[in-house]
Amino acid sequence: MSEEKNPKIDAIRKALEDKKAEGVAVYDVRGRSSITDTAVVASATSAPHLRALSVAVQRAVREACGEGARISGDAESAWIVLDYFDAMVHLFLPDARAYYDIEALWRRD
């Protein structure tokens, strides 16, 4: 991600760090994705932790920017996506994150 300040991304990152998300990665995907500018990926340690991360991110973004997310998935599916249009947050349980490896879409060689 570029060094420019983005209150939404800052809120997302802080919420994930505060709730002890693992492997938090932020990707600037402008020019590589037609659906969003920023992709955030993080892992939870359990289904309850996954739910807590989702709630914390939603609360933080609402407080910082007044925006709500479109939500797909749930803790039982091991993958939750919070879509803020210009930012997408992918929250996984570790096995699902490894299986889907969506970060391969955005890694720079």
N, C-alpha and C positions, 0 to 999 in steps of 0.2 A: 504494500500500500504506500502511496506517496506520503510525504511528510505534512501535507496540508491538514489543517484541523477540520475535523468532521464531528460535530457534537453527537450525532447518532451513533457513529462507529465508536467513539470514545465511551458512550454510555453502555453500548453492548459489551465492549471489551471489559469495562470495569465491573459490570454485573457478573460476567462469566468468571472473572478473577476472584471477585468477592465470594462467589459460591463455589469456588475451588474446582472449576471446570479443568479438564486436562487437555493438553495439546491444542490450546487455542491458536488458530491460524487465521490471519486476515489477508485476503487476496484482492488486489485491485484488478478487476477483470474487464475494465473498459477496453473495448476493442477486441476482446476475446469472447464476450458474451453479449447476446442481443437482448437479454432479459434483466440484467442488473449491472450495477457498477462495482459493487463490492460483495464478495462472498466471505462469510465467516464460518469456520468449522471448529467444533469443539466436541469433546467426549465427556460423558458422565460415567460414574462408577456403578450405577444401578438405575432401575426404572424410577424409583422415587427421586433420585438425584436428577435424572433427566427432566422430570416434571418440574422440579425446583428451579433448574436452570431456565427452562422455558418461561415460567412465571416471573423470574427475576429480570430476564431480558425484556419481556413485555412491559413490566412496571417501569424499568429504567428508561426505555425509549418513550413511553407515554409521558413520564415526568420531564425528560429532556427536550422532547420535540412535539409532544401532543399527538403522536401518531400511534395507530393501532396496526396490528399485523394480520395478514391472512395466514391461517395456520393449517398445515397438513400434517398428518401422522399423529401419533400419541406415544406415550412411554412404552406401551405394550408392543408396539411395532419396532421399537429400538431406534427410531429416527423421527425427529420432529423438525419441520421446516417452518421458519417464521419469515414471511415474505413482506418486506417493506418497500418493494418495487426497486428502489435504488440500492438496497442492501438485502441480501438473503442470508439468514442464519440457519446453518445445518447443525443440529445437535444429535449426537449418536451415542449408543452404547458401543464399547470398543470393537466387538466382533462385527457389528454392522458397518462401522466406519472402515474397517479393514476390508470387508467383503465388497462394499460398493466403491471404495477408493475414488470418490468424486474429486478429490484434490488433484488427481492426475490430469483433470481437465484444465487446471489453472497453474500448475507448477511450471516454472520457467526452466528450460534446460540449461 
